[in-house]
């Protein structure tokens, strides 16, 4: 076996080794991508399940909230109190943001808007309490 044959044999072994390494990397990359895809799909499905649980809870709450004898009355009372508090906080925030509710669709809109962004209804602006009172008519002669 000559020198050229030895180099050629060595080059073939290196080539085979590189090829095996490339296949291993390729296989690992494909597996990683597949695992990532499956994890992402699992997270989406779990999110959908949680959304369904929330919706189911809301439906059940609506069904039993008017029954004072229910075993969940303490929880129902707690939800009602927190809902009132949340409504107060929303109203306070809307006031600070200078927003109001659209009378037609209930969307939050800026106080100075003429039309609702969501439904297109004309916004009826109520005068603030101070402006609502008529100013006395003063005539100068």
C-alpha positions in Angstrom: 0.0 0.0 0.0 1.5 3.3 -1.1 1.3 6.7 0.5 -1.4 7.8 -1.9 -3.5 4.8 -1.1 -3.0 5.4 2.6 -4.2 9.0 2.2 -7.1 7.9 0.0 -8.1 5.3 2.7 -7.8 7.9 5.4 -9.9 10.4 3.5 -12.6 7.8 2.9 -12.7 7.0 6.7 -12.9 10.8 7.5 -15.6 11.2 4.9 -17.6 8.3 6.4 -17.2 9.7 9.9 -18.3 13.2 8.8 -21.3 11.7 7.0 -22.3 9.7 10.1 -21.9 12.9 12.2 -24.0 14.9 9.8 -26.8 12.3 9.8 -26.7 12.3 13.6 -27.0 16.1 13.7 -29.8 16.0 11.2 -31.7 13.3 13.1 -31.2 15.2 16.4 -32.4 18.5 14.8 -35.5 16.8 13.4 -36.3 15.2 16.7 -35.8 18.5 18.5 -38.1 20.3 16.0 -40.7 17.6 16.4 -40.6 17.7 20.2 -40.9 21.5 20.1 -43.9 21.2 17.8 -45.5 18.7 20.1 -44.8 20.8 23.2 -46.3 23.8 21.5 -49.4 21.9 20.5 -49.7 20.5 24.1 -49.6 24.0 25.5 -52.3 25.1 23.0 -54.6 22.2 24.0 -54.0 22.8 27.7 -54.9 26.5 27.2 -58.1 25.4 25.3 -59.0 23.1 28.2 -58.5 25.8 30.8 -60.7 28.2 28.7 -63.4 25.5 28.7 -63.1 25.0 32.4 -63.5 28.8 32.9 -66.5 28.8 30.6 -68.0 25.8 32.4 -67.4 27.6 35.7 -69.2 30.7 34.5 -72.2 28.7 33.3 -72.4 26.8 36.6 -72.1 30.0 38.5 -75.0 31.5 36.6 -77.1 28.4 37.3 -76.5 28.2 41.0 -75.9 31.9 42.0 -79.5 32.5 42.8 -79.9 29.5 45.0 -79.3 30.6 48.6 -79.1 27.0 49.8 -76.2 26.0 47.6 -73.1 24.6 49.3 -71.1 27.2 47.2 -72.9 30.3 48.7 -69.7 31.6 50.3 -67.8 31.3 47.0 -70.7 32.9 45.2 -70.8 35.8 47.6 -67.1 36.3 47.3 -67.4 36.4 43.5 -70.2 38.9 43.7 -68.2 41.2 46.0 -65.1 41.0 43.8 -67.2 41.7 40.7 -68.5 44.8 42.3 -65.0 45.9 43.3 -63.7 45.1 39.8 -66.5 47.3 38.3 -65.6 50.2 40.6 -61.9 49.9 39.6 -62.8 49.8 35.9 -65.0 52.9 36.3 -62.2 54.7 38.1 -59.6 53.7 35.5 -62.0 54.8 32.7 -62.4 58.1 34.4 -58.7 58.6 34.6 -58.3 57.6 31.0 -61.2 59.9 30.0 -63.2 57.0 28.5 -66.9 56.1 28.6 -69.0 53.1 27.4 -70.7 53.2 24.1 -74.5 53.2 24.8 -75.1 50.9 21.8 -72.5 48.1 22.1 -70.8 48.7 25.5 -67.3 49.2 24.1 -64.9 51.6 25.9 -64.4 54.7 23.8 -62.7 58.1 24.4 -65.0 60.7 25.8 -64.5 63.1 22.9 -65.3 60.6 20.2 -68.3 61.4 18.0 -68.8 57.8 16.7 -68.0 54.4 18.3 -65.0 52.6 16.8 -66.6 49.2 17.2 -70.2 49.6 16.1 -70.2 53.0 14.4 -73.1 54.4 16.6 -73.2 58.1 17.2 -72.0 58.9 20.8 -74.4 60.9 22.9 -72.4 63.2 25.1 -73.9 64.1 28.5 -72.9 67.5 29.8 -71.0 67.3 33.1 -73.1 68.2 36.1 -71.6 71.7 36.4 -72.4 72.6 32.8 -75.9 71.0 33.0 -77.1 73.7 35.3 -78.2 76.7 33.3 -76.3 79.8 33.8 -78.4 82.8 34.8 -79.4 85.0 31.9 -77.6 88.3 32.3 -78.4 91.0 29.8 -76.4 94.1 29.5 -78.1 97.3 28.3 
